Amino acid sequence: MPFDLNFHLHRLLRKEPFFAAFSRRIEKCADSRIPTAAIAFNRETQRFSLLYNPDFMESLSDEHKVGVLKHEFYHLILNHLTARVPFDPMKEPEKAKVWNVAADLAINTHIVDELPSMACIPGQSPFEEYLPDCTTEAYFKKLMEDKENGTGPYEPSDNGEAQEPDSLDDHSTWGNPEEDQQGTPSPTSEIMEEKLKDMAKEAMEDIEKSSSGWGSVSHSIRRELAKMVSVTISPEKVLRHFIKTSVNSDRSTTIRRINRRYPYIHPGYKRNKVSNIAISIDQSGSVSDEMLQTFFSFLNKLSSIATFTVIPFHHDIIEDKVYVWKKGEKRPWTRVCYGGTNFDPPTDYVNKRDFDGHIIITDMQAPKPVGSKCQRLWVTTSYYKKYPYFQTREKILAIDV
Protein backbone atom coordinates (compact mmCIF):
# COMPACT_ATOMS: atom_id res chain seq x y z
CA MET A 1 0.00 0.00 0.00
CA PRO A 2 1.53 3.39 -1.02
CA PHE A 3 2.59 5.73 1.76
CA ASP A 4 -0.29 8.09 2.64
CA LEU A 5 1.05 11.21 4.35
CA ASN A 6 -2.39 12.32 5.52
CA PHE A 7 -2.76 9.08 7.50
CA HIS A 8 0.44 9.78 9.44
CA LEU A 9 0.22 13.56 9.92
CA HIS A 10 -1.43 13.59 13.34
CA ARG A 11 1.14 11.19 14.74
CA LEU A 12 4.07 12.99 13.13
CA LEU A 13 3.07 16.50 14.25
CA ARG A 14 1.62 15.74 17.70
CA LYS A 15 4.58 17.58 19.32
CA GLU A 16 4.37 20.49 16.85
CA PRO A 17 1.01 22.25 17.49
CA PHE A 18 1.71 25.24 15.26
CA PHE A 19 2.91 23.18 12.30
CA ALA A 20 -0.06 20.84 12.77
CA ALA A 21 -2.46 23.82 12.62
CA PHE A 22 -0.59 25.26 9.63
CA SER A 23 -0.59 21.90 7.87
CA ARG A 24 -4.40 21.63 8.01
CA ARG A 25 -4.61 24.57 5.63
CA ILE A 26 -2.38 23.02 2.97
CA GLU A 27 -3.30 20.36 0.39
CA LYS A 28 -1.17 17.19 0.41
CA CYS A 29 -0.70 15.34 -2.88
CA ALA A 30 1.36 12.20 -3.46
CA ASP A 31 3.27 12.28 -6.74
CA SER A 32 6.04 9.84 -7.64
CA ARG A 33 7.24 12.10 -10.46
CA ILE A 34 9.04 14.40 -8.04
CA PRO A 35 12.19 13.01 -6.36
CA THR A 36 11.53 14.19 -2.79
CA ALA A 37 9.00 16.91 -1.93
CA ALA A 38 7.88 20.37 -3.05
CA ILE A 39 5.64 23.22 -2.00
CA ALA A 40 3.58 24.94 -4.69
CA PHE A 41 0.56 27.15 -5.33
CA ASN A 42 -2.22 25.13 -6.96
CA ARG A 43 -3.91 27.49 -9.41
CA GLU A 44 -6.90 25.19 -9.90
CA THR A 45 -7.88 25.14 -6.22
CA GLN A 46 -6.24 28.49 -5.33
CA ARG A 47 -4.53 26.79 -2.39
CA PHE A 48 -0.96 25.97 -1.43
CA SER A 49 -0.03 22.33 -1.98
CA LEU A 50 2.54 20.04 -0.43
CA LEU A 51 3.65 17.54 -3.08
CA TYR A 52 5.64 14.51 -1.96
CA ASN A 53 7.12 11.35 -3.37
CA PRO A 54 5.53 8.54 -1.29
CA ASP A 55 8.56 6.24 -1.66
CA PHE A 56 10.91 8.98 -0.48
CA MET A 57 8.76 9.87 2.53
CA GLU A 58 8.30 6.24 3.52
CA SER A 59 12.08 5.69 3.43
CA LEU A 60 12.67 8.35 6.10
CA SER A 61 12.66 7.95 9.86
CA ASP A 62 9.79 9.67 11.69
CA GLU A 63 12.18 12.39 12.85
CA HIS A 64 13.29 13.07 9.28
CA LYS A 65 9.69 12.97 8.00
CA VAL A 66 8.84 15.76 10.45
CA GLY A 67 11.97 17.66 9.42
CA VAL A 68 11.02 17.51 5.73
CA LEU A 69 7.46 18.67 6.53
CA LYS A 70 8.77 21.60 8.57
CA HIS A 71 11.25 22.40 5.80
CA GLU A 72 8.39 22.72 3.28
CA PHE A 73 6.24 24.78 5.64
CA TYR A 74 9.18 27.10 6.33
CA HIS A 75 9.37 27.87 2.61
CA LEU A 76 5.93 29.47 3.02
CA ILE A 77 6.61 31.15 6.36
CA LEU A 78 9.80 32.75 5.00
CA ASN A 79 8.00 33.89 1.81
CA HIS A 80 10.19 31.89 -0.55
CA LEU A 81 7.31 31.36 -2.97
CA THR A 82 5.99 34.91 -2.85
CA ALA A 83 9.06 37.15 -2.75
CA ARG A 84 10.60 38.42 -5.96
CA VAL A 85 14.08 37.05 -6.63
CA PRO A 86 16.86 39.45 -7.78
CA PHE A 87 17.10 37.86 -11.26
CA ASP A 88 14.96 36.15 -13.89
CA PRO A 89 14.92 32.40 -13.06
CA MET A 90 13.99 31.51 -16.65
CA LYS A 91 16.89 33.43 -18.14
CA GLU A 92 19.45 32.59 -15.45
CA PRO A 93 18.78 29.00 -14.35
CA GLU A 94 22.25 28.64 -12.79
CA LYS A 95 21.53 31.53 -10.43
CA ALA A 96 18.16 29.98 -9.68
CA LYS A 97 19.89 26.77 -8.57
CA VAL A 98 22.15 28.77 -6.24
CA TRP A 99 19.13 30.67 -4.88
CA ASN A 100 17.42 27.34 -4.13
CA VAL A 101 20.40 26.23 -2.05
CA ALA A 102 20.45 29.60 -0.25
CA ALA A 103 16.77 29.23 0.61
CA ASP A 104 17.39 25.76 2.01
CA LEU A 105 20.29 27.01 4.13
CA ALA A 106 18.09 29.79 5.55
CA ILE A 107 15.53 27.18 6.61
CA ASN A 108 17.75 24.33 7.70
CA THR A 109 19.61 26.49 10.19
CA HIS A 110 16.42 26.21 12.30
CA ILE A 111 16.10 22.41 12.03
CA VAL A 112 19.72 21.26 11.95
CA ASP A 113 19.24 17.87 13.62
CA GLU A 114 15.94 16.93 11.98
CA LEU A 115 16.91 16.38 8.34
CA PRO A 116 18.37 13.56 6.22
CA SER A 117 22.06 13.73 5.29
CA MET A 118 21.28 15.09 1.81
CA ALA A 119 20.17 18.45 3.26
CA CYS A 120 22.26 21.63 3.00
CA ILE A 121 23.05 22.77 6.55
CA PRO A 122 25.17 25.79 7.64
CA GLY A 123 28.29 24.73 9.57
CA GLN A 124 28.27 21.19 8.16
CA SER A 125 30.17 19.85 5.13
CA PRO A 126 30.46 21.34 2.57
CA PHE A 127 29.16 24.52 4.25
CA GLU A 128 31.60 24.62 7.20
CA GLU A 129 32.31 28.34 6.72
CA TYR A 130 28.63 29.34 6.53
CA LEU A 131 27.32 31.02 9.68
CA PRO A 132 23.94 30.00 11.14
CA ASP A 133 20.79 32.17 11.29
CA CYS A 134 21.41 34.16 8.08
CA THR A 135 18.87 35.25 5.47
CA THR A 136 18.40 33.71 2.04
CA GLU A 137 19.92 36.84 0.51
CA ALA A 138 23.04 36.61 2.68
CA TYR A 139 23.55 32.93 1.86
CA PHE A 140 22.98 33.64 -1.83
CA LYS A 141 25.70 36.31 -1.81
CA LYS A 142 28.15 33.97 -0.08
CA LEU A 143 27.31 31.09 -2.44
CA MET A 144 27.77 33.24 -5.55
CA GLU A 145 31.18 34.40 -4.28
CA ASP A 146 32.24 30.80 -3.61
CA LYS A 147 30.93 29.68 -6.99
CA GLU A 148 32.88 32.41 -8.77
CA ASN A 149 36.08 31.64 -6.83
CA GLY A 150 35.69 27.87 -6.87
CA THR A 151 35.81 27.70 -3.08
CA GLY A 152 33.70 26.26 -0.27
CA PRO A 153 30.97 23.93 -1.59
CA TYR A 154 32.15 24.68 -5.15
CA GLU A 155 35.77 23.67 -4.56
CA PRO A 156 36.91 21.06 -7.12
CA SER A 157 37.58 17.54 -5.88
CA ASP A 158 40.87 15.67 -6.36
CA ASN A 159 39.88 14.73 -9.91
CA GLY A 160 39.36 18.42 -10.76
CA GLU A 161 35.56 18.27 -10.90
CA ALA A 162 33.30 20.29 -8.62
CA GLN A 163 30.17 18.64 -7.23
CA GLU A 164 27.72 21.52 -7.00
CA PRO A 165 25.34 21.46 -4.01
CA ASP A 166 21.64 21.06 -4.65
CA SER A 167 18.48 21.73 -2.67
CA LEU A 168 16.75 19.04 -0.63
CA ASP A 169 13.43 19.47 -2.42
CA ASP A 170 12.03 20.57 -5.77
CA HIS A 171 11.76 24.35 -6.28
CA SER A 172 10.65 24.33 -9.91
CA THR A 173 7.35 26.03 -9.02
CA TRP A 174 9.24 29.07 -7.84
CA GLY A 175 9.88 32.31 -9.68
CA ASN A 176 8.42 35.79 -9.82
CA PRO A 177 4.69 35.24 -9.19
CA GLU A 178 3.71 38.17 -11.39
CA GLU A 179 5.17 36.52 -14.46
CA ASP A 180 2.90 34.73 -16.90
CA GLN A 181 2.92 30.98 -17.36
CA GLN A 182 1.84 29.69 -20.75
CA GLY A 183 -0.09 32.89 -21.40
CA THR A 184 -2.52 32.51 -18.47
CA PRO A 185 -2.89 34.95 -15.57
CA SER A 186 -1.08 33.90 -12.40
CA PRO A 187 -1.77 35.01 -8.81
CA THR A 188 0.29 38.05 -7.86
CA SER A 189 2.84 38.05 -5.10
CA GLU A 190 0.59 40.26 -2.99
CA ILE A 191 -2.39 37.92 -3.28
CA MET A 192 -0.32 34.87 -2.38
CA GLU A 193 0.96 36.79 0.63
CA GLU A 194 -2.64 37.55 1.60
CA LYS A 195 -3.50 33.85 1.55
CA LEU A 196 -0.39 33.07 3.56
CA LYS A 197 -1.28 35.79 6.05
CA ASP A 198 -4.73 34.27 6.55
CA MET A 199 -3.27 30.78 6.98
CA ALA A 200 -0.68 31.96 9.51
CA LYS A 201 -3.21 34.08 11.41
CA GLU A 202 -5.69 31.21 11.69
CA ALA A 203 -2.96 28.79 12.81
CA MET A 204 -1.76 31.29 15.43
CA GLU A 205 -5.34 31.75 16.67
CA ASP A 206 -5.70 27.97 16.98
CA ILE A 207 -2.57 27.90 19.15
CA GLU A 208 -3.86 30.69 21.38
CA LYS A 209 -7.24 28.99 21.84
CA SER A 210 -5.78 25.60 22.65
CA SER A 211 -2.92 26.83 24.88
CA SER A 212 -0.90 23.94 23.47
CA GLY A 213 2.28 25.96 22.90
CA TRP A 214 4.41 26.60 19.84
CA GLY A 215 6.46 23.41 19.85
CA SER A 216 9.91 23.97 18.31
CA VAL A 217 9.05 27.29 16.60
CA SER A 218 11.77 29.76 17.61
CA HIS A 219 11.24 33.37 18.68
CA SER A 220 12.85 34.58 15.44
CA ILE A 221 10.30 32.60 13.39
CA ARG A 222 7.48 33.92 15.57
CA ARG A 223 8.66 37.42 14.70
CA GLU A 224 8.50 36.51 11.01
CA LEU A 225 4.96 35.23 11.51
CA ALA A 226 4.00 38.44 13.30
CA LYS A 227 5.33 40.43 10.35
CA MET A 228 3.37 38.23 7.95
CA VAL A 229 0.01 38.70 9.66
CA SER A 230 0.54 42.46 9.90
CA VAL A 231 0.93 42.86 6.12
CA THR A 232 -1.86 45.01 4.67
CA ILE A 233 -3.04 44.26 1.14
CA SER A 234 -4.84 46.97 -0.82
CA PRO A 235 -8.61 46.47 -1.30
CA GLU A 236 -8.17 46.58 -5.08
CA LYS A 237 -5.81 43.59 -5.02
CA VAL A 238 -8.11 41.62 -2.72
CA LEU A 239 -11.04 42.32 -5.04
CA ARG A 240 -9.14 41.35 -8.16
CA HIS A 241 -8.26 38.09 -6.49
CA PHE A 242 -11.85 37.51 -5.33
CA ILE A 243 -13.23 38.10 -8.82
CA LYS A 244 -10.59 35.91 -10.45
CA THR A 245 -11.13 33.03 -8.05
CA SER A 246 -14.92 33.20 -7.79
CA VAL A 247 -15.60 31.37 -11.04
CA ASN A 248 -14.74 27.71 -11.48
CA SER A 249 -16.49 27.04 -14.78
CA ASP A 250 -14.19 29.37 -16.69
CA ARG A 251 -11.19 27.06 -16.33
CA SER A 252 -10.50 24.05 -18.49
CA THR A 253 -7.34 21.99 -18.09
CA THR A 254 -5.39 20.50 -20.97
CA ILE A 255 -2.36 18.24 -20.87
CA ARG A 256 -1.24 19.77 -24.17
CA ARG A 257 -0.66 23.07 -22.39
CA ILE A 258 2.43 22.18 -20.33
CA ASN A 259 3.19 24.07 -17.12
CA ARG A 260 6.75 25.35 -17.64
CA ARG A 261 7.56 25.52 -13.94
CA TYR A 262 6.11 22.12 -13.03
CA PRO A 263 5.76 19.95 -16.15
CA TYR A 264 3.08 17.25 -15.99
CA ILE A 265 2.23 17.91 -12.33
CA HIS A 266 -0.01 20.98 -12.59
CA PRO A 267 -1.73 21.21 -16.01
CA GLY A 268 -2.12 24.53 -17.74
CA TYR A 269 -5.57 26.04 -18.12
CA LYS A 270 -7.38 28.51 -20.29
CA ARG A 271 -10.29 30.83 -19.52
CA ASN A 272 -13.61 30.62 -21.33
CA LYS A 273 -15.75 33.27 -19.61
CA VAL A 274 -15.66 36.05 -17.05
CA SER A 275 -16.97 35.91 -13.50
CA ASN A 276 -20.63 36.78 -12.83
CA ILE A 277 -20.46 38.81 -9.62
CA ALA A 278 -23.40 39.97 -7.48
CA ILE A 279 -23.01 42.96 -5.18
CA SER A 280 -25.67 43.47 -2.52
CA ILE A 281 -25.55 46.98 -1.09
CA ASP A 282 -27.09 47.65 2.31
CA GLN A 283 -29.36 50.71 2.25
CA SER A 284 -30.94 50.22 5.68
CA GLY A 285 -31.44 53.08 8.13
CA SER A 286 -28.26 52.24 10.05
CA VAL A 287 -26.18 53.02 6.96
CA SER A 288 -25.68 56.80 6.91
CA ASP A 289 -25.66 58.87 3.71
CA GLU A 290 -21.96 59.49 4.21
CA MET A 291 -21.29 55.75 4.45
CA LEU A 292 -23.50 55.08 1.43
CA GLN A 293 -21.53 57.65 -0.59
CA THR A 294 -18.33 55.84 0.42
CA PHE A 295 -19.83 52.54 -0.70
CA PHE A 296 -20.73 53.98 -4.12
CA SER A 297 -17.26 55.50 -4.45
CA PHE A 298 -15.95 52.00 -3.82
CA LEU A 299 -18.26 50.60 -6.53
CA ASN A 300 -17.06 53.19 -9.02
CA LYS A 301 -13.51 51.94 -8.42
CA LEU A 302 -14.65 48.34 -8.65
CA SER A 303 -16.28 49.01 -12.02
CA SER A 304 -12.81 49.52 -13.50
CA ILE A 305 -12.17 45.83 -12.79
CA ALA A 306 -15.40 44.08 -13.79
CA THR A 307 -19.10 44.22 -14.66
CA PHE A 308 -21.38 43.26 -11.76
CA THR A 309 -25.04 43.09 -10.74
CA VAL A 310 -26.13 45.51 -7.98
CA ILE A 311 -28.81 44.31 -5.53
CA PRO A 312 -30.12 47.08 -3.18
CA PHE A 313 -31.58 45.72 0.06
CA HIS A 314 -32.66 46.53 3.62
CA HIS A 315 -34.97 43.99 5.36
CA ASP A 316 -35.77 42.74 1.84
CA ILE A 317 -34.36 43.24 -1.64
CA ILE A 318 -35.79 45.87 -3.97
CA GLU A 319 -36.13 43.71 -7.08
CA ASP A 320 -37.26 46.47 -9.46
CA LYS A 321 -34.07 48.39 -8.53
CA VAL A 322 -31.66 45.54 -9.32
CA TYR A 323 -29.41 46.50 -12.24
CA VAL A 324 -26.19 45.64 -14.06
CA TRP A 325 -23.28 48.03 -13.52
CA LYS A 326 -21.12 47.66 -16.60
CA LYS A 327 -17.36 47.72 -16.52
CA GLY A 328 -16.00 51.25 -16.90
CA GLU A 329 -19.27 52.98 -15.95
CA LYS A 330 -19.41 55.75 -13.34
CA ARG A 331 -22.61 56.24 -11.35
CA PRO A 332 -23.75 58.74 -8.66
CA TRP A 333 -24.73 57.44 -5.25
CA THR A 334 -28.45 56.82 -4.69
CA ARG A 335 -30.62 55.66 -1.80
CA VAL A 336 -33.71 53.65 -2.70
CA CYS A 337 -34.83 52.41 0.72
CA TYR A 338 -34.59 52.63 4.51
CA GLY A 339 -35.56 50.12 7.19
CA GLY A 340 -33.97 47.27 9.12
CA THR A 341 -31.24 44.94 7.87
CA ASN A 342 -31.64 41.30 6.89
CA PHE A 343 -28.89 39.48 4.99
CA ASP A 344 -31.02 36.43 4.15
CA PRO A 345 -33.03 37.95 1.24
CA PRO A 346 -29.99 39.01 -0.84
CA THR A 347 -28.27 35.70 -0.06
CA ASP A 348 -31.35 33.74 -1.16
CA TYR A 349 -31.62 35.88 -4.30
CA VAL A 350 -28.01 35.09 -5.25
CA ASN A 351 -28.30 31.40 -4.30
CA LYS A 352 -31.20 30.94 -6.74
CA ARG A 353 -29.29 32.44 -9.67
CA ASP A 354 -26.12 31.68 -11.62
CA PHE A 355 -23.69 33.94 -9.77
CA ASP A 356 -20.05 32.99 -9.24
CA GLY A 357 -19.35 35.33 -6.32
CA HIS A 358 -21.30 37.52 -3.88
CA ILE A 359 -20.04 40.75 -2.30
CA ILE A 360 -22.18 42.26 0.48
CA ILE A 361 -21.46 45.93 1.25
CA THR A 362 -22.85 46.73 4.68
CA ASP A 363 -22.30 47.95 8.23
CA MET A 364 -22.51 44.32 9.45
CA GLN A 365 -25.28 45.25 11.92
CA ALA A 366 -27.66 42.29 11.56
CA PRO A 367 -27.72 38.57 12.44
CA LYS A 368 -25.57 36.12 10.52
CA PRO A 369 -27.24 35.06 7.25
CA VAL A 370 -27.85 31.66 5.74
CA GLY A 371 -24.98 30.02 3.90
CA SER A 372 -23.95 31.12 0.42
CA LYS A 373 -23.68 28.68 -2.49
CA CYS A 374 -20.90 30.78 -4.03
CA GLN A 375 -17.87 32.51 -2.57
CA ARG A 376 -18.95 35.45 -0.39
CA LEU A 377 -17.00 38.57 0.62
CA TRP A 378 -18.06 41.23 3.12
CA VAL A 379 -17.14 44.89 2.61
CA THR A 380 -17.59 47.38 5.45
CA THR A 381 -15.73 50.18 7.24
CA SER A 382 -12.77 49.66 9.56
CA TYR A 383 -14.95 50.36 12.60
CA TYR A 384 -17.60 47.79 11.74
CA LYS A 385 -15.00 45.21 10.75
CA LYS A 386 -13.69 45.54 14.30
CA TYR A 387 -17.19 45.54 15.87
CA PRO A 388 -19.46 43.37 13.69
CA TYR A 389 -22.83 42.13 14.94
CA PHE A 390 -21.86 38.55 14.10
CA GLN A 391 -18.68 36.51 13.66
CA THR A 392 -17.76 34.86 10.36
CA ARG A 393 -14.79 33.02 8.90
CA GLU A 394 -15.56 34.55 5.50
CA LYS A 395 -13.29 37.34 4.27
CA ILE A 396 -14.13 40.86 5.53
CA LEU A 397 -12.63 43.78 3.61
CA ALA A 398 -12.49 47.21 5.29
CA ILE A 399 -12.79 50.48 3.37
CA ASP A 400 -12.49 53.78 5.22
CA VAL A 401 -15.07 56.55 5.23
Secondary structure, DSSP 8 states (H G I E B T S, - for coil): ----HHHHHHHHTTT-HHHHHHHTTSEEEE-TTSSSEEEEEETTTTEEEEEE-HHHHHHS-HHHHHHHHHHHHHHHHTTTTTS--SS-TTT-HHHHHHHHHHHHHHHHTTSGGGS-TTS--TTSTT-TT--SS--HHHHHHHHHHHHHHT-GGG---TTS-------SSB-TT-S-TTS-BTTB----HHHHHHHHHHHHHHHHHHHHHHT---TT--HHHHHHHHHHHT----HHHHHHHHHHHH-STTEEEETTS--SSSTTTS-EEEE-S---EEEEEE-STTS-HHHHHHHHHHHHHHTTT--EEEEEESSSB-GGG-EEE-TT----------S---SHHHHHHHHTTT-SEEEEES---S------SSEEEEEE-HHHHHS-SS--SS-EEE---
